């Protein structure tokens, strides 16, 4: 049974969102996705990306929760 990661890498997030890693790097660098650095590598908390997704869903639906 695989352990669910609470802190994910850019590669993890790219796979999770089915996006190219460079797109995730761009989103992180311009502040569109909340992230933090560990050394030279970016990390994103699973909780933060889930909140970010929910916010995108709500704005796409005129502010209404799904």
PDB file of N, CA, C and O in Angstrom:
ATOM      1  N   UNK A   1       0.844  -1.178   0.000  1.00  0.00           N
ATOM      2  CA  UNK A   1       0.000   0.000   0.000  1.00  0.00           C
ATOM      3  C   UNK A   1       0.890   1.243   0.000  1.00  0.00           C
ATOM      4  O   UNK A   1       1.745   1.403   0.871  1.00  0.00           O
ATOM      5  N   UNK A   2       0.686   2.108  -0.971  1.00  0.00           N
ATOM      6  CA  UNK A   2       1.513   3.310  -1.109  1.00  0.00           C
ATOM      7  C   UNK A   2       1.089   4.374  -0.096  1.00  0.00           C
ATOM      8  O   UNK A   2      -0.097   4.595   0.150  1.00  0.00           O
ATOM      9  N   UNK A   3       2.100   5.022   0.479  1.00  0.00           N
ATOM     10  CA  UNK A   3       1.848   6.109   1.417  1.00  0.00           C
ATOM     11  C   UNK A   3       1.504   7.370   0.628  1.00  0.00           C
ATOM     12  O   UNK A   3       2.153   7.667  -0.375  1.00  0.00           O
ATOM     13  N   UNK A   4       0.508   8.099   1.061  1.00  0.00           N
ATOM     14  CA  UNK A   4       0.126   9.340   0.403  1.00  0.00           C
ATOM     15  C   UNK A   4       1.071  10.439   0.865  1.00  0.00           C
ATOM     16  O   UNK A   4       1.209  10.699   2.060  1.00  0.00           O
ATOM     17  N   UNK A   5       1.716  11.076  -0.102  1.00  0.00           N
ATOM     18  CA  UNK A   5       2.658  12.148   0.211  1.00  0.00           C
ATOM     19  C   UNK A   5       1.909  13.396   0.655  1.00  0.00           C
ATOM     20  O   UNK A   5       0.926  13.792   0.028  1.00  0.00           O
ATOM     21  N   UNK A   6       2.370  14.010   1.727  1.00  0.00           N
ATOM     22  CA  UNK A   6       1.771  15.259   2.194  1.00  0.00           C
ATOM     23  C   UNK A   6       2.482  16.463   1.589  1.00  0.00           C
ATOM     24  O   UNK A   6       1.895  17.537   1.462  1.00  0.00           O
ATOM     25  N   UNK A   7       3.742  16.282   1.216  1.00  0.00           N
ATOM     26  CA  UNK A   7       4.515  17.317   0.540  1.00  0.00           C
ATOM     27  C   UNK A   7       4.994  16.712  -0.768  1.00  0.00           C
ATOM     28  O   UNK A   7       5.600  15.640  -0.790  1.00  0.00           O
ATOM     29  N   UNK A   8       4.712  17.419  -1.865  1.00  0.00           N
ATOM     30  CA  UNK A   8       4.967  16.880  -3.193  1.00  0.00           C
ATOM     31  C   UNK A   8       5.977  17.727  -3.950  1.00  0.00           C
ATOM     32  O   UNK A   8       6.136  18.918  -3.679  1.00  0.00           O
ATOM     33  N   UNK A   9       6.658  17.101  -4.900  1.00  0.00           N
ATOM     34  CA  UNK A   9       7.605  17.802  -5.763  1.00  0.00           C
ATOM     35  C   UNK A   9       6.858  18.378  -6.967  1.00  0.00           C
ATOM     36  O   UNK A   9       5.680  18.091  -7.179  1.00  0.00           O
ATOM     37  N   UNK A  10       7.557  19.186  -7.738  1.00  0.00           N
ATOM     38  CA  UNK A  10       6.972  19.721  -8.973  1.00  0.00           C
ATOM     39  C   UNK A  10       6.583  18.563  -9.897  1.00  0.00           C
ATOM     40  O   UNK A  10       5.526  18.593 -10.528  1.00  0.00           O
ATOM     41  N   UNK A  11       7.438  17.552  -9.972  1.00  0.00           N
ATOM     42  CA  UNK A  11       7.139  16.388 -10.812  1.00  0.00           C
ATOM     43  C   UNK A  11       5.859  15.686 -10.334  1.00  0.00           C
ATOM     44  O   UNK A  11       5.014  15.308 -11.145  1.00  0.00           O
ATOM     45  N   UNK A  12       5.726  15.514  -9.012  1.00  0.00           N
ATOM     46  CA  UNK A  12       4.519  14.892  -8.450  1.00  0.00           C
ATOM     47  C   UNK A  12       3.267  15.684  -8.835  1.00  0.00           C
ATOM     48  O   UNK A  12       2.259  15.112  -9.251  1.00  0.00           O
ATOM     49  N   UNK A  13       3.351  17.012  -8.689  1.00  0.00           N
ATOM     50  CA  UNK A  13       2.205  17.871  -8.989  1.00  0.00           C
ATOM     51  C   UNK A  13       1.885  17.825 -10.480  1.00  0.00           C
ATOM     52  O   UNK A  13       0.716  17.782 -10.864  1.00  0.00           O
ATOM     53  N   UNK A  14       2.911  17.834 -11.315  1.00  0.00           N
ATOM     54  CA  UNK A  14       2.698  17.755 -12.761  1.00  0.00           C
ATOM     55  C   UNK A  14       1.956  16.474 -13.127  1.00  0.00           C
ATOM     56  O   UNK A  14       1.037  16.498 -13.945  1.00  0.00           O
ATOM     57  N   UNK A  15       2.349  15.374 -12.530  1.00  0.00           N
ATOM     58  CA  UNK A  15       1.662  14.100 -12.787  1.00  0.00           C
ATOM     59  C   UNK A  15       0.237  14.142 -12.241  1.00  0.00           C
ATOM     60  O   UNK A  15      -0.697  13.697 -12.908  1.00  0.00           O
ATOM     61  N   UNK A  16       0.071  14.670 -11.044  1.00  0.00           N
ATOM     62  CA  UNK A  16      -1.238  14.758 -10.390  1.00  0.00           C
ATOM     63  C   UNK A  16      -2.218  15.583 -11.217  1.00  0.00           C
ATOM     64  O   UNK A  16      -3.389  15.224 -11.338  1.00  0.00           O
ATOM     65  N   UNK A  17      -1.738  16.695 -11.788  1.00  0.00           N
ATOM     66  CA  UNK A  17      -2.604  17.589 -12.564  1.00  0.00           C
ATOM     67  C   UNK A  17      -2.584  17.292 -14.065  1.00  0.00           C
ATOM     68  O   UNK A  17      -3.284  17.945 -14.839  1.00  0.00           O
ATOM     69  N   UNK A  18      -1.777  16.302 -14.475  1.00  0.00           N
ATOM     70  CA  UNK A  18      -1.606  15.943 -15.885  1.00  0.00           C
ATOM     71  C   UNK A  18      -1.162  17.169 -16.690  1.00  0.00           C
ATOM     72  O   UNK A  18      -1.750  17.519 -17.713  1.00  0.00           O
ATOM     73  N   UNK A  19      -0.098  17.805 -16.184  1.00  0.00           N
ATOM     74  CA  UNK A  19       0.474  18.982 -16.823  1.00  0.00           C
ATOM     75  C   UNK A  19       1.972  18.775 -16.980  1.00  0.00           C
ATOM     76  O   UNK A  19       2.556  17.904 -16.337  1.00  0.00           O
ATOM     77  N   UNK A  20       2.586  19.569 -17.828  1.00  0.00           N
ATOM     78  CA  UNK A  20       4.033  19.499 -18.014  1.00  0.00           C
ATOM     79  C   UNK A  20       4.724  20.133 -16.806  1.00  0.00           C
ATOM     80  O   UNK A  20       4.258  21.153 -16.300  1.00  0.00           O
ATOM     81  N   UNK A  21       5.822  19.549 -16.339  1.00  0.00           N
ATOM     82  CA  UNK A  21       6.533  20.119 -15.193  1.00  0.00           C
ATOM     83  C   UNK A  21       6.951  21.584 -15.382  1.00  0.00           C
ATOM     84  O   UNK A  21       6.938  22.353 -14.421  1.00  0.00           O
ATOM     85  N   UNK A  22       7.318  21.974 -16.598  1.00  0.00           N
ATOM     86  CA  UNK A  22       7.713  23.369 -16.828  1.00  0.00           C
ATOM     87  C   UNK A  22       6.537  24.322 -16.574  1.00  0.00           C
ATOM     88  O   UNK A  22       6.745  25.442 -16.107  1.00  0.00           O
ATOM     89  N   UNK A  23       5.329  23.899 -16.869  1.00  0.00           N
ATOM     90  CA  UNK A  23       4.153  24.717 -16.588  1.00  0.00           C
ATOM     91  C   UNK A  23       3.995  24.902 -15.085  1.00  0.00           C
ATOM     92  O   UNK A  23       3.676  25.994 -14.615  1.00  0.00           O
ATOM     93  N   UNK A  24       4.221  23.831 -14.339  1.00  0.00           N
ATOM     94  CA  UNK A  24       4.131  23.920 -12.880  1.00  0.00           C
ATOM     95  C   UNK A  24       5.210  24.863 -12.359  1.00  0.00           C
ATOM     96  O   UNK A  24       4.935  25.692 -11.491  1.00  0.00           O
ATOM     97  N   UNK A  25       6.440  24.749 -12.877  1.00  0.00           N
ATOM     98  CA  UNK A  25       7.504  25.671 -12.464  1.00  0.00           C
ATOM     99  C   UNK A  25       7.102  27.118 -12.723  1.00  0.00           C
ATOM    100  O   UNK A  25       7.328  27.982 -11.877  1.00  0.00           O
ATOM    101  N   UNK A  26       6.512  27.390 -13.877  1.00  0.00           N
ATOM    102  CA  UNK A  26       6.085  28.756 -14.201  1.00  0.00           C
ATOM    103  C   UNK A  26       5.013  29.228 -13.225  1.00  0.00           C
ATOM    104  O   UNK A  26       5.069  30.359 -12.742  1.00  0.00           O
ATOM    105  N   UNK A  27       4.045  28.376 -12.934  1.00  0.00           N
ATOM    106  CA  UNK A  27       2.975  28.729 -11.986  1.00  0.00           C
ATOM    107  C   UNK A  27       3.553  29.019 -10.601  1.00  0.00           C
ATOM    108  O   UNK A  27       3.137  29.966  -9.934  1.00  0.00           O
ATOM    109  N   UNK A  28       4.506  28.205 -10.178  1.00  0.00           N
ATOM    110  CA  UNK A  28       5.128  28.379  -8.867  1.00  0.00           C
ATOM    111  C   UNK A  28       5.920  29.691  -8.830  1.00  0.00           C
ATOM    112  O   UNK A  28       5.791  30.474  -7.889  1.00  0.00           O
ATOM    113  N   UNK A  29       6.731  29.920  -9.853  1.00  0.00           N
ATOM    114  CA  UNK A  29       7.578  31.118  -9.884  1.00  0.00           C
ATOM    115  C   UNK A  29       6.776  32.409  -9.910  1.00  0.00           C
ATOM    116  O   UNK A  29       7.204  33.411  -9.335  1.00  0.00           O
ATOM    117  N   UNK A  30       5.603  32.404 -10.575  1.00  0.00           N
ATOM    118  CA  UNK A  30       4.810  33.637 -10.612  1.00  0.00           C
ATOM    119  C   UNK A  30       3.740  33.675  -9.519  1.00  0.00           C
ATOM    120  O   UNK A  30       2.887  34.562  -9.511  1.00  0.00           O
ATOM    121  N   UNK A  31       3.789  32.715  -8.603  1.00  0.00           N
ATOM    122  CA  UNK A  31       2.901  32.739  -7.442  1.00  0.00           C
ATOM    123  C   UNK A  31       1.498  32.207  -7.672  1.00  0.00           C
ATOM    124  O   UNK A  31       0.640  32.358  -6.802  1.00  0.00           O
ATOM    125  N   UNK A  32       1.239  31.594  -8.811  1.00  0.00           N
ATOM    126  CA  UNK A  32      -0.096  31.056  -9.087  1.00  0.00           C
ATOM    127  C   UNK A  32      -0.386  29.782  -8.307  1.00  0.00           C
ATOM    128  O   UNK A  32      -1.542  29.478  -8.012  1.00  0.00           O
ATOM    129  N   UNK A  33       0.662  29.041  -7.976  1.00  0.00           N
ATOM    130  CA  UNK A  33       0.527  27.839  -7.138  1.00  0.00           C
ATOM    131  C   UNK A  33       1.359  28.077  -5.883  1.00  0.00           C
ATOM    132  O   UNK A  33       2.532  28.438  -5.983  1.00  0.00           O
ATOM    133  N   UNK A  34       0.765  27.878  -4.689  1.00  0.00           N
ATOM    134  CA  UNK A  34       1.525  28.070  -3.451  1.00  0.00           C
ATOM    135  C   UNK A  34       2.586  26.991  -3.290  1.00  0.00           C
ATOM    136  O   UNK A  34       2.300  25.800  -3.410  1.00  0.00           O
ATOM    137  N   UNK A  35       3.815  27.422  -3.016  1.00  0.00           N
ATOM    138  CA  UNK A  35       4.922  26.471  -2.890  1.00  0.00           C
ATOM    139  C   UNK A  35       5.997  27.065  -1.982  1.00  0.00           C
ATOM    140  O   UNK A  35       5.968  28.247  -1.640  1.00  0.00           O
ATOM    141  N   UNK A  36       6.931  26.221  -1.611  1.00  0.00           N
ATOM    142  CA  UNK A  36       8.063  26.676  -0.812  1.00  0.00           C
ATOM    143  C   UNK A  36       9.296  25.901  -1.262  1.00  0.00           C
ATOM    144  O   UNK A  36       9.193  24.826  -1.853  1.00  0.00           O
ATOM    145  N   UNK A  37      10.458  26.467  -0.970  1.00  0.00           N
ATOM    146  CA  UNK A  37      11.710  25.835  -1.381  1.00  0.00           C
ATOM    147  C   UNK A  37      12.336  25.051  -0.232  1.00  0.00           C
ATOM    148  O   UNK A  37      12.304  25.470   0.925  1.00  0.00           O
ATOM    149  N   UNK A  38      12.904  23.909  -0.585  1.00  0.00           N
ATOM    150  CA  UNK A  38      13.751  23.123   0.301  1.00  0.00           C
ATOM    151  C   UNK A  38      15.080  23.037  -0.441  1.00  0.00           C
ATOM    152  O   UNK A  38      15.218  22.293  -1.412  1.00  0.00           O
ATOM    153  N   UNK A  39      16.045  23.803   0.029  1.00  0.00           N
ATOM    154  CA  UNK A  39      17.301  23.916  -0.711  1.00  0.00           C
ATOM    155  C   UNK A  39      17.026  24.628  -2.020  1.00  0.00           C
ATOM    156  O   UNK A  39      16.585  25.777  -2.030  1.00  0.00           O
ATOM    157  N   UNK A  40      17.287  23.943  -3.127  1.00  0.00           N
ATOM    158  CA  UNK A  40      17.030  24.537  -4.441  1.00  0.00           C
ATOM    159  C   UNK A  40      15.781  23.972  -5.104  1.00  0.00           C
ATOM    160  O   UNK A  40      15.447  24.357  -6.225  1.00  0.00           O
ATOM    161  N   UNK A  41      15.087  23.064  -4.425  1.00  0.00           N
ATOM    162  CA  UNK A  41      13.919  22.396  -5.007  1.00  0.00           C
ATOM    163  C   UNK A  41      12.610  22.940  -4.443  1.00  0.00           C
ATOM    164  O   UNK A  41      12.506  23.227  -3.250  1.00  0.00           O
ATOM    165  N   UNK A  42      11.625  23.076  -5.308  1.00  0.00           N
ATOM    166  CA  UNK A  42      10.305  23.520  -4.892  1.00  0.00           C
ATOM    167  C   UNK A  42       9.501  22.355  -4.331  1.00  0.00           C
ATOM    168  O   UNK A  42       9.614  21.223  -4.803  1.00  0.00           O
ATOM    169  N   UNK A  43       8.694  22.642  -3.324  1.00  0.00           N
ATOM    170  CA  UNK A  43       7.782  21.660  -2.731  1.00  0.00           C
ATOM    171  C   UNK A  43       6.409  22.301  -2.602  1.00  0.00           C
ATOM    172  O   UNK A  43       6.284  23.508  -2.396  1.00  0.00           O
ATOM    173  N   UNK A  44       5.386  21.471  -2.726  1.00  0.00           N
ATOM    174  CA  UNK A  44       4.009  21.937  -2.634  1.00  0.00           C
ATOM    175  C   UNK A  44       3.274  20.997  -1.687  1.00  0.00           C
ATOM    176  O   UNK A  44       3.316  19.777  -1.848  1.00  0.00           O
ATOM    177  N   UNK A  45       2.603  21.575  -0.704  1.00  0.00           N
ATOM    178  CA  UNK A  45       1.829  20.751   0.227  1.00  0.00           C
ATOM    179  C   UNK A  45       0.567  20.250  -0.470  1.00  0.00           C
ATOM    180  O   UNK A  45      -0.104  21.004  -1.175  1.00  0.00           O
ATOM    181  N   UNK A  46       0.250  18.967  -0.267  1.00  0.00           N
ATOM    182  CA  UNK A  46      -0.953  18.374  -0.869  1.00  0.00           C
ATOM    183  C   UNK A  46      -2.185  19.194  -0.491  1.00  0.00           C
ATOM    184  O   UNK A  46      -3.051  19.448  -1.329  1.00  0.00           O
ATOM    185  N   UNK A  47      -2.256  19.600   0.759  1.00  0.00           N
ATOM    186  CA  UNK A  47      -3.383  20.398   1.238  1.00  0.00           C
ATOM    187  C   UNK A  47      -3.494  21.717   0.457  1.00  0.00           C
ATOM    188  O   UNK A  47      -4.597  22.149   0.123  1.00  0.00           O
ATOM    189  N   UNK A  48      -2.367  22.347   0.173  1.00  0.00           N
ATOM    190  CA  UNK A  48      -2.356  23.612  -0.563  1.00  0.00           C
ATOM    191  C   UNK A  48      -2.829  23.428  -1.995  1.00  0.00           C
ATOM    192  O   UNK A  48      -3.592  24.251  -2.501  1.00  0.00           O
ATOM    193  N   UNK A  49      -2.386  22.355  -2.663  1.00  0.00           N
ATOM    194  CA  UNK A  49      -2.780  22.156  -4.061  1.00  0.00           C
ATOM    195  C   UNK A  49      -4.256  21.783  -4.141  1.00  0.00           C
ATOM    196  O   UNK A  49      -4.934  22.165  -5.095  1.00  0.00           O
ATOM    197  N   UNK A  50      -4.768  21.038  -3.151  1.00  0.00           N
ATOM    198  CA  UNK A  50      -6.188  20.706  -3.151  1.00  0.00           C
ATOM    199  C   UNK A  50      -7.043  21.960  -2.951  1.00  0.00           C
ATOM    200  O   UNK A  50      -8.092  22.108  -3.578  1.00  0.00           O
ATOM    201  N   UNK A  51      -6.592  22.856  -2.077  1.00  0.00           N
ATOM    202  CA  UNK A  51      -7.287  24.127  -1.879  1.00  0.00           C
ATOM    203  C   UNK A  51      -7.228  24.963  -3.152  1.00  0.00           C
ATOM    204  O   UNK A  51      -8.226  25.569  -3.543  1.00  0.00           O
ATOM    205  N   UNK A  52      -6.071  24.998  -3.801  1.00  0.00           N
ATOM    206  CA  UNK A  52      -5.878  25.739  -5.046  1.00  0.00           C
ATOM    207  C   UNK A  52      -6.828  25.220  -6.128  1.00  0.00           C
ATOM    208  O   UNK A  52      -7.435  26.008  -6.853  1.00  0.00           O
ATOM    209  N   UNK A  53      -6.956  23.901  -6.235  1.00  0.00           N
ATOM    210  CA  UNK A  53      -7.863  23.295  -7.215  1.00  0.00           C
ATOM    211  C   UNK A  53      -9.300  23.708  -6.913  1.00  0.00           C
ATOM    212  O   UNK A  53     -10.034  24.109  -7.815  1.00  0.00           O
ATOM    213  N   UNK A  54      -9.701  23.613  -5.651  1.00  0.00           N
ATOM    214  CA  UNK A  54     -11.064  23.966  -5.254  1.00  0.00           C
ATOM    215  C   UNK A  54     -11.371  25.431  -5.598  1.00  0.00           C
ATOM    216  O   UNK A  54     -12.464  25.743  -6.071  1.00  0.00           O
ATOM    217  N   UNK A  55     -10.409  26.319  -5.362  1.00  0.00           N
ATOM    218  CA  UNK A  55     -10.591  27.736  -5.692  1.00  0.00           C
ATOM    219  C   UNK A  55     -10.767  27.927  -7.191  1.00  0.00           C
ATOM    220  O   UNK A  55     -11.601  28.726  -7.615  1.00  0.00           O
ATOM    221  N   UNK A  56      -9.992  27.203  -8.003  1.00  0.00           N
ATOM    222  CA  UNK A  56     -10.117  27.286  -9.462  1.00  0.00           C
ATOM    223  C   UNK A  56     -11.490  26.778  -9.912  1.00  0.00           C
ATOM    224  O   UNK A  56     -12.114  27.361 -10.798  1.00  0.00           O
ATOM    225  N   UNK A  57     -11.954  25.688  -9.294  1.00  0.00           N
ATOM    226  CA  UNK A  57     -13.276  25.148  -9.631  1.00  0.00           C
ATOM    227  C   UNK A  57     -14.370  26.155  -9.313  1.00  0.00           C
ATOM    228  O   UNK A  57     -15.291  26.356 -10.106  1.00  0.00           O
ATOM    229  N   UNK A  58     -14.263  26.791  -8.138  1.00  0.00           N
ATOM    230  CA  UNK A  58     -15.281  27.757  -7.734  1.00  0.00           C
ATOM    231  C   UNK A  58     -15.293  28.969  -8.659  1.00  0.00           C
ATOM    232  O   UNK A  58     -16.368  29.442  -9.029  1.00  0.00           O
ATOM    233  N   UNK A  59     -14.131  29.482  -9.040  1.00  0.00           N
ATOM    234  CA  UNK A  59     -14.100  30.648  -9.913  1.00  0.00           C
ATOM    235  C   UNK A  59     -14.606  30.280 -11.305  1.00  0.00           C
ATOM    236  O   UNK A  59     -15.195  31.119 -11.986  1.00  0.00           O
ATOM    237  N   UNK A  60     -14.385  29.037 -11.739  1.00  0.00           N
ATOM    238  CA  UNK A  60     -14.888  28.603 -13.032  1.00  0.00           C
ATOM    239  C   UNK A  60     -16.405  28.450 -13.028  1.00  0.00           C
ATOM    240  O   UNK A  60     -17.039  28.468 -14.083  1.00  0.00           O
ATOM    241  N   UNK A  61     -16.983  28.301 -11.835  1.00  0.00           N
ATOM    242  CA  UNK A  61     -18.425  28.133 -11.703  1.00  0.00           C
ATOM    243  C   UNK A  61     -19.097  29.367 -11.127  1.00  0.00           C
ATOM    244  O   UNK A  61     -20.152  29.273 -10.500  1.00  0.00           O
ATOM    245  N   UNK A  62     -18.491  30.511 -11.338  1.00  0.00           N
ATOM    246  CA  UNK A  62     -19.084  31.763 -10.881  1.00  0.00           C
ATOM    247  C   UNK A  62     -19.082  31.928  -9.377  1.00  0.00           C
ATOM    248  O   UNK A  62     -19.951  32.610  -8.834  1.00  0.00           O
ATOM    249  N   UNK A  63     -18.121  31.317  -8.684  1.00  0.00           N
ATOM    250  CA  UNK A  63     -18.002  31.463  -7.242  1.00  0.00           C
ATOM    251  C   UNK A  63     -18.828  30.487  -6.444  1.00  0.00           C
ATOM    252  O   UNK A  63     -18.815  30.522  -5.214  1.00  0.00           O
ATOM    253  N   UNK A  64     -19.552  29.610  -7.128  1.00  0.00           N
ATOM    254  CA  UNK A  64     -20.380  28.637  -6.419  1.00  0.00           C
ATOM    255  C   UNK A  64     -19.574  27.379  -6.137  1.00  0.00           C
ATOM    256  O   UNK A  64     -18.815  26.909  -6.985  1.00  0.00           O
ATOM    257  N   UNK A  65     -19.747  26.839  -4.938  1.00  0.00           N
ATOM    258  CA  UNK A  65     -19.090  25.574  -4.590  1.00  0.00           C
ATOM    259  C   UNK A  65     -19.739  24.450  -5.382  1.00  0.00           C
ATOM    260  O   UNK A  65     -20.937  24.483  -5.664  1.00  0.00           O
ATOM    261  N   UNK A  66     -18.951  23.477  -5.729  1.00  0.00           N
ATOM    262  CA  UNK A  66     -19.470  22.331  -6.493  1.00  0.00           C
ATOM    263  C   UNK A  66     -19.999  21.290  -5.547  1.00  0.00           C
ATOM    264  O   UNK A  66     -20.481  20.246  -5.985  1.00  0.00           O
TER     265      UNK A  66
END
